Protein backbone atom coordinates (compact mmCIF):
# COMPACT_ATOMS: atom_id res chain seq x y z
CA UNK A 1 0.00 0.00 0.00
CA UNK A 2 1.07 3.57 -0.68
CA UNK A 3 0.02 6.54 1.40
CA UNK A 4 0.27 9.89 -0.37
CA UNK A 5 -0.39 12.95 1.78
CA UNK A 6 -1.02 16.05 -0.29
CA UNK A 7 -1.54 19.76 0.22
CA UNK A 8 -0.89 23.01 -1.61
CA UNK A 9 2.90 23.21 -1.30
CA UNK A 10 3.70 19.74 0.03
CA UNK A 11 6.06 21.22 2.59
CA UNK A 12 3.93 22.01 5.67
CA UNK A 13 0.73 20.11 6.52
CA UNK A 14 1.52 17.05 4.38
CA UNK A 15 5.08 16.99 5.75
CA UNK A 16 3.63 17.02 9.28
CA UNK A 17 1.20 14.22 8.38
CA UNK A 18 3.99 12.05 6.96
CA UNK A 19 6.08 12.67 10.08
CA UNK A 20 3.21 11.69 12.40
CA UNK A 21 2.40 8.66 10.23
CA UNK A 22 6.00 7.46 10.55
CA UNK A 23 6.24 8.25 14.28
CA UNK A 24 8.86 10.94 13.69
CA UNK A 25 6.85 13.36 15.82
CA UNK A 26 5.35 12.69 19.25
CA UNK A 27 1.63 11.98 19.33
CA UNK A 28 1.23 12.38 23.09
CA UNK A 29 2.19 16.07 23.26
CA UNK A 30 2.65 19.20 21.21
CA UNK A 31 5.86 19.05 19.18
CA UNK A 32 8.66 21.47 19.96
CA UNK A 33 9.97 24.06 17.54
CA UNK A 34 13.11 21.99 16.97
CA UNK A 35 11.13 18.79 16.33
CA UNK A 36 9.03 20.57 13.72
CA UNK A 37 12.02 22.15 12.00
CA UNK A 38 13.82 18.77 11.91
CA UNK A 39 11.16 17.28 9.61
CA UNK A 40 13.10 16.54 6.43
CA UNK A 41 11.12 18.79 4.05
CA UNK A 42 9.31 21.13 6.42
CA UNK A 43 9.40 24.60 4.84
CA UNK A 44 12.12 23.55 2.39
CA UNK A 45 10.26 22.97 -0.88
CA UNK A 46 9.67 25.52 -3.64
CA UNK A 47 7.00 25.84 -6.33
CA UNK A 48 9.39 23.92 -8.60
CA UNK A 49 8.72 20.90 -6.38
CA UNK A 50 4.94 20.92 -7.04
CA UNK A 51 3.90 17.55 -8.44
CA UNK A 52 7.04 15.76 -7.23
CA UNK A 53 6.42 12.70 -5.06
CA UNK A 54 8.69 12.71 -2.04
CA UNK A 55 9.33 9.43 -0.26
CA UNK A 56 9.50 9.61 3.56
CA UNK A 57 9.86 5.98 4.58
CA UNK A 58 7.94 2.85 5.45
CA UNK A 59 5.47 2.69 8.31
CA UNK A 60 5.20 -0.01 10.98
CA UNK A 61 3.33 -2.23 8.49
CA UNK A 62 5.85 -1.81 5.69
CA UNK A 63 3.67 0.62 3.71
CA UNK A 64 5.42 3.44 1.86
CA UNK A 65 4.59 7.05 2.78
CA UNK A 66 4.90 9.90 0.29
CA UNK A 67 3.93 13.56 0.06
CA UNK A 68 3.14 15.73 -2.93
CA UNK A 69 2.39 19.41 -3.38
CA UNK A 70 -0.40 19.94 -5.89
CA UNK A 71 -0.29 23.74 -6.17
CA UNK A 72 -3.50 25.52 -7.08
CA UNK A 73 -4.68 22.65 -9.26
CA UNK A 74 -7.75 20.74 -8.22
CA UNK A 75 -7.12 18.36 -11.14
CA UNK A 76 -3.83 16.78 -10.03
CA UNK A 77 -5.22 14.09 -7.73
CA UNK A 78 -8.15 13.13 -10.01
CA UNK A 79 -5.71 12.99 -12.95
CA UNK A 80 -3.42 10.68 -10.99
CA UNK A 81 -6.43 8.51 -10.08
CA UNK A 82 -7.41 8.30 -13.74
CA UNK A 83 -3.86 7.50 -14.86
CA UNK A 84 -3.41 4.77 -12.24
CA UNK A 85 -6.78 3.30 -13.23
CA UNK A 86 -5.62 3.19 -16.86
CA UNK A 87 -2.48 1.33 -15.85
CA UNK A 88 -4.52 -1.15 -13.83
CA UNK A 89 -6.94 -1.65 -16.71
CA UNK A 90 -3.90 -2.39 -18.87
CA UNK A 91 -2.94 -5.20 -16.50
CA UNK A 92 -0.23 -3.42 -14.52
CA UNK A 93 0.11 -4.56 -10.92
CA UNK A 94 -0.30 -1.40 -8.84
CA UNK A 95 -0.25 -1.20 -5.04
CA UNK A 96 -3.35 0.04 -3.24
CA UNK A 97 -3.04 3.83 -2.96
CA UNK A 98 -4.56 6.24 -0.47
CA UNK A 99 -4.43 9.95 -1.29
CA UNK A 100 -5.10 12.03 1.82
CA UNK A 101 -5.68 15.78 1.53
CA UNK A 102 -4.06 17.62 4.44
CA UNK A 103 -5.16 21.13 3.42
CA UNK A 104 -8.24 21.22 5.68
CA UNK A 105 -5.99 21.02 8.76
CA UNK A 106 -4.11 24.23 7.94
CA UNK A 107 -4.74 27.07 10.42
CA UNK A 108 -4.45 30.73 9.44
CA UNK A 109 -1.01 31.06 11.08
CA UNK A 110 0.37 28.30 8.84
CA UNK A 111 -1.20 29.81 5.72
CA UNK A 112 0.40 33.19 6.36
CA UNK A 113 3.63 31.61 7.56
CA UNK A 114 3.97 29.72 4.28
CA UNK A 115 3.15 32.84 2.31
CA UNK A 116 5.78 34.95 4.08
CA UNK A 117 8.45 32.26 4.17
CA UNK A 118 8.06 30.38 0.87
CA UNK A 119 6.56 33.05 -1.39
CA UNK A 120 8.26 36.22 -0.12
CA UNK A 121 11.38 34.74 1.51
CA UNK A 122 10.73 36.56 4.80
CA UNK A 123 11.63 33.76 7.20
CA UNK A 124 11.85 35.91 10.32
CA UNK A 125 8.09 36.45 10.02
CA UNK A 126 7.08 33.24 8.26
CA UNK A 127 8.88 30.58 10.28
CA UNK A 128 7.48 31.64 13.69
CA UNK A 129 3.98 31.65 12.14
CA UNK A 130 4.59 28.19 10.65
CA UNK A 131 5.72 26.85 14.03
CA UNK A 132 2.67 28.38 15.72
CA UNK A 133 0.40 26.85 13.04
CA UNK A 134 2.05 23.43 13.28
CA UNK A 135 1.54 23.45 17.03
CA UNK A 136 -2.08 24.60 16.68
CA UNK A 137 -2.79 21.87 14.12
CA UNK A 138 -0.95 18.97 15.75
CA UNK A 139 -4.01 17.21 17.21
CA UNK A 140 -5.99 17.68 14.00
CA UNK A 141 -3.16 16.36 11.83
CA UNK A 142 -2.79 13.32 14.10
CA UNK A 143 -6.55 12.69 13.81
CA UNK A 144 -6.31 12.98 10.02
CA UNK A 145 -3.44 10.47 9.93
CA UNK A 146 -5.31 8.01 12.15
CA UNK A 147 -8.42 8.43 9.98
CA UNK A 148 -6.34 7.85 6.84
CA UNK A 149 -4.86 4.65 8.27
CA UNK A 150 -8.29 3.40 9.37
CA UNK A 151 -9.83 3.99 5.94
CA UNK A 152 -6.86 2.29 4.28
CA UNK A 153 -7.44 -0.88 6.27
CA UNK A 154 -11.19 -1.01 5.65
CA UNK A 155 -11.69 0.17 2.06
CA UNK A 156 -12.25 -2.17 -0.83
CA UNK A 157 -11.20 0.54 -3.30
CA UNK A 158 -7.85 0.07 -4.97
CA UNK A 159 -7.44 3.86 -5.08
CA UNK A 160 -8.93 5.91 -2.26
CA UNK A 161 -9.08 9.71 -2.33
CA UNK A 162 -9.75 11.33 1.04
CA UNK A 163 -10.70 15.02 0.88
CA UNK A 164 -10.88 15.15 4.70
CA UNK A 165 -13.31 18.06 4.90
CA UNK A 166 -14.31 16.93 8.38
CA UNK A 167 -10.86 18.04 9.53
CA UNK A 168 -11.39 21.60 8.35
CA UNK A 169 -9.97 23.91 11.01
CA UNK A 170 -13.20 25.83 11.50
CA UNK A 171 -15.23 22.65 12.16
CA UNK A 172 -12.90 20.91 14.61
CA UNK A 173 -13.93 20.82 18.22
CA UNK A 174 -11.08 20.69 20.73
CA UNK A 175 -10.47 17.47 22.62
CA UNK A 176 -11.69 17.70 26.20
CA UNK A 177 -9.59 15.73 28.64
Secondary structure, 3 states (H helix, E strand, C coil): CEEEEEECCCCCHHHHHHHHHCCCCCCCCCCCHHHHHCCCCCCCCCHHHCCCCEEEEECCCCCEEEEEECCCCCCHHHHHHHHHHHHHHCCCCCCCEEEEECHHHCCHHHHHHHHHHHHCCCHHHHHHHHHHHHHHHHHHHHHHHHHHHHHHHHCCCCEEEECCHHHCHHHCCCCCC
